[in-house]
């Protein structure tokens, strides 16, 4: 009993040292009536992965990384994105000369992968790097210390011709274990690749499930996909099943390890872009930032649970919220993908889409995304807007240009006020700050005030100052060959601050 008693006391002392927030209460002393509230502290480490940009030789890619100004941890800190390792055949090489040559080649590859493609050195100013052609690799990165809170990176690729024509933009994602992608496809006119990137030093194993309008799509090769350490794998969805299904929901999970997952979608008739994961399944979803000149908007939704979902469909427009004619509600059968063509629902005004339960006491969790088309005929271009979490305390998006950037803000509930900061430019310029009031049930689309003296690109940081919640997205548009190409990125909370619970020692629990 004595040795156990002492070991428990020692363990409690160690706990106090680790937390840094513990207070010592001697045995027999009265305990505090209530625990202290958790401390809100900046994160000290953040990870991101970026997919390989394109398989086109015509691809021109710009990477932009950024950490917003604010509180941070360690005064030093690093924030770097490095190339993922290429996947090579692991064949047994018996010829000593060939084996040595292969070993030297592998060594050079690893050395190259240790050199950052870009590195952020300070808060408040973005850093830019470029890569051209089809050989640009996937990237993995880590930020620490003061550069970790709010660290974000954007990958923007312009392809002017061919099957991948379009402006492809994606916010590099933190690794996770579960992803939903409504809007994917195995149709003959589509080439949809799921990019799986493993940032860790151990391998990961992933599964891909596909669900169409009639339920699960049979596939015998979507299970147990190995993603080697610090590597990236691209899986063509049409190779997982012989069925050509126009509207799918792809579900990516891991059996072991963590990955970043995004879908590159190319439509031979309407261009290409990335599909990022929907917000986690929820009863109410918001998809912000439908362009005013959208010529077609398609909603794709999926109910992953055992129950069907009946949801109200509402457009949060410039002045009010209303239901699209003929599509006021949507019935989503369990484990089946539902799609509805909302056509030119915005009718010349910016908007956002909200899905909510028809009956509040019978909410069923769903995932959803929008496929948005601008232009007509051979000048069409597509982008995807997944359901996204609110801005929360703060969210940032990198790679904004002097022209072509539009910020969309929507307040689905109460009226809210937000502060928008345009950072210094990657090549120079002074930050600019504006404040906007977003009325309840409406969407506001604004052209951000660019930094004065802007050189290069800049980042936008959105902070909710009152009211809320606010959902946001940024669209970036470039014109090439008469086609107004565009891409849309959502702005969920950057999770730069985390709650660290306080701990209190009560040694009275050690009394016999």
Residue, then its C-alpha position, 0 to 999 in steps of 0.5 A: x500500500x505504501x509504494x502504491x500511495x507514493x507512486x500515485x502522489x508522484x504521478x499527480x506531481x508529474x501531471x501538475x508539471x505537464x499541464x502548467x495550470x495545476x494548483x496543489x490542494x493538500x489532503x483534507x483541504x476543501x476542493x474548489x467549488x468549480x473548475x477554472x475555465x479552459x485557457x484559449x491558447x494559440x496552437x503550436x504545430x499545424x500540418x498541411x498537404x497539397x495534391x499534385x497540381x496537374x497532369x498537363x504539360x501546359x499547367x502553370x501553378x502558383x503556391x502561396x503560403x501565409x500566416x496571419x498576424x497575431x498571437x503565436x507560441x515560440x518566438x521562432x517557429x518555422x512553416x515549410x512546404x516540401x515535395x512529397x516522395x515519388x513512389x518507385x518500384x520496390x523490386x529486388x535488385x540482385x545486380x550490385x552495380x544497379x543496386x548501388x545506382x538505385x540507392x544513389x538515386x533514392x538518396x538524391x530524391x530524399x535530399x531534394x524532398x528535404x528542400x522546401x518549395x516555399x517557407x514562411x518566415x514571418x507573420x502577415x505577409x504571404x510567400x509565393x513559389x511557382x511550378x510549371x508542367x505535369x511534374x510538379x509534386x504533391x507537397x507536405x508541410x508543417x508550421x510550428x511556433x508563432x507561424x502555426x496559428x492560422x497557417x494556410x496555403x493555396x495552390x492555383x493552377x491555370x491550364x489553358x487547353x486540353x482536357x484539364x482546361x480551367x483554373x484549378x484552385x485548392x486550399x491545402x488541407x490538414x490531414x484527417x481520417x474521414x472525407x465526404x465528396x458529394x459531386x464526384x462522378x464516373x461518367x464518360x465525360x468526366x475524369x475524376x481523380x481522388x488524390x491521397x497524400x500521406x504527410x507522415x513517416x509511416x504508411x497509411x491505408x485508405x478505403x474509397x466507397x462510392x454512392x450513387x442515386x441507387x445506393x452503394x456502387x459495387x467496387x472490389x478495388x476501392x479497399x485497402x489502398x496503400x499510401x506510402x510514407x510522405x507520398x501521394x497516390x491519385x486514384x481514377x474513380x472510373x477504375x473502381x467500378x464499371x458503372x458510369x454514374x453521373x452524380x456520386x458521393x465518394x467517401x474516403x476513410x483510413x484504416x490506419x494513418x492520416x491523409x489529405x484527400x481532394x478530388x480533381x474533376x475534369x469535364x470534357x465539356x465544362x473545364x476542371x477544378x478541385x472538389x474539396x471535402x464537405x463539412x462533416x455530416x450535419x442537419x443544417x449546411x451552408x454553401x456560400x458564394x454562388x456567383x451572380x452570373x452563374x448559368x447553372x447550379x447543381x446541388x448534390x446531397x447525401x444522407x450517410x445514416x440509416x434515416x432518410x432526410x427531408x430538407x428545406x432548400x433556401x437561397x440566401x440572396x442579396x436582400x432576403x432568403x427564399x426557396x427556389x421555385x419548384x425546389x423548396x424541399x429535397x428528399x434524400x434517401x438513406x445511403x443514396x445520392x440526390x441531385x437537383x438542377x437549380x439552373x440559374x437560381x441566383x438570377x443576376x445576384x450573388x447568393x448562398x444555399x442553405x439546407x435545413x431540416x423540414x422538421x426541426x425535431x427530426x434532423x438527419x445529418x447530411x453532406x452536400x456540395x454545389x457544382x457551379x457553371x459560368x458561361x455557355x457552350x464552349x466557354x463554360x467553366x466549372x467550380x465546386x462549393x462544398x458545405x463549410x463550417x462558419x468563419x468562427x473567430x478567424x479564417x484566411x485565404x491566400x492568393x488574392x490578386x489585384x483583379x478577379x478576387x471576390x469575397x462572399x459573406x453570408x449570415x444564415x441566422x443573426x445579423x453579423x459584423x466582420x472585419x476583413x484584413x488584406x495582408x501586405x503583398x508577397x512583393x510589397x504593400x501596406x495592409x488594408x482593413x475594412x468592416x462589413x455588416x451582413x444582414x440576417x438571411x442574406x449574402x454580401x459579395x464584395x471586391x476586397x480593398x487591395x493593399x496600398x502599393x500592392x506587389x504580387x498577391x495577398x491574403x484575406x483574413x476574415x474575423x467575426x466581431x459580433x453576431x453571427x455565425x458567418x460563412x464565407x468563400x472567395x472566388x478568383x477569376x482569370x480570363x483566358x482565350x475568351x473563357x472567364x475561368x474561376x475557382x471558389x475556396x471556402x473559409x472555415x475557422x482556421x482553428x488557430x486557437x485551442x482550448x487547453x483545460x486547466x487541471x487541479x490537484x486534489x491529493x485527498x483522493x490518495x487517502x486510504 
